[in-house]
Amino acid sequence: MRLPLFRIAGALLLAIASAATWAQGLIVDTAGLEAALKRGAILWDSRDADDYAAGHIPGAVNFGAAGDLFRDANREDPPSAAAAALLFGNAGIDILGREVVVYGGKGDPYAYYAARMIEYYGGKHGKVFHGGLDDWKAAGKPLSTQPARLAPVKLTLSAERVGTLWTQDLIERVKAGGAQIVDVRTPKEFSGDDIRAIRGGHVAGAVSIPYETNWVDPATPAKLASRQVSTKDGMALKPVDQLRALYGKLDPSKETVVYCQSGVRASETATVLRDLGFSNVKVFEPSWLGYAGVLSAPAGAEVFVNVGALNGRMASLQNRINALEAELAKLKPAAR
């Protein structure tokens, strides 16, 4: 049996990646972070201000939650280059001239999203400390509660949307056929059972590989919520050979488009693929939220929102809230 040429080439690319780029690529461990800091890299804490104030890696800068800063509240798309220049510049993060490492909690996709925003506006893609504050503390490293400040820098960002595709781009690829598209949302989002836009389903031809399957134990968040485990250890990345097997049916030399609901979860998988040696990875920035809104865009497992049923559920919920408020009012002591 003769293997297709792209499979042979892909295997070689992945083998090279596992040997040469994984440890020194876009994803770093604790030792990799320390080496970057010795080189003078900027450390960006992408969490919210309260989490940062409670304890952070010494020297890390924070200017608010990355998911709030770099996503429009309605479209969930990144801001203009001019707005981003002010955000980065006021924080002292020179994305055009400095190496930047980003962290959050272990496995946090928002850290990956923040790192990708550097490339989006023309800088070199930020590195991600996947283990984040959890691995830092587990290694017995010190924490700080004193905010770190960098001198503001004047940035002029002329690039925008680097490393991304937008809705019309993807529609053209889908209609042409043969596009390599990865949907990293949950299986229920993919199947249309969990509708988070005007319609449910997935981009026609996409394959479902949830981003959590990059982790040793994808069920860790649920286990933490139910107190079956007490640490985020299960959110460590799988060994390279297991990740290689996870994406083994994809061609590393072919353009690979990754999407989720709004581009956050996709950022983690896109970075993993690039570190595995995939040579042309793009994030579909509007993701399902944007694609679903174009009703002519080809979709699989298409399901439309039942507005009448939704209104009925909302009315029922409001009635329950009203009843609870009435019961609480009865429990309050009478005014004197």
Sequence and secondary structure as in RCSB ss.txt:
>XXXX:A:sequence
MRLPLFRIAGALLLAIASAATWAQGLIVDTAGLEAALKRGAILWDSRDADDYAAGHIPGAVNFGAAGDLFRDANR
EDPPSAAAAALLFGNAGIDILGREVVVYGGKGDPYAYYAARMIEYYGGKHGKVFHGGLDDWKAAGKPLSTQPARL
APVKLTLSAERVGTLWTQDLIERVKAGGAQIVDVRTPKEFSGDDIRAIRGGHVAGAVSIPYETNWVDPATPAKLA
SRQVSTKDGMALKPVDQLRALYGKLDPSKETVVYCQSGVRASETATVLRDLGFSNVKVFEPSWLGYAGVLSAPAG
AEVFVNVGALNGRMASLQNRINALEAELAKLKPAAR
>XXXX:A:secstr
    HHHHHHHHHHHHHHHHTTTTSSEE HHHHHHHHHTT EEEE S HHHHHH B TT B  S HHHHTS TTT
     HHHHHHHHHHHT  TTTS EEEE STT HHHHHHHHHHHHTTS   EEETTHHHHHHHTT   B S    
          STTEE HHHHHHHHHHS  EEEE S HHHHHTSS  SSEEEEETT EE  GGGGBS TTHHHHHH
TTS SSSGGGSB  HHHHHHHTTTS TTS EEEE SSSHHHHHHHHHHHHTT S EEEETTHHHHHHTSTTS EE
EEEE  HHHHHHHHHHHHHHHHHHHHHHHHHS    
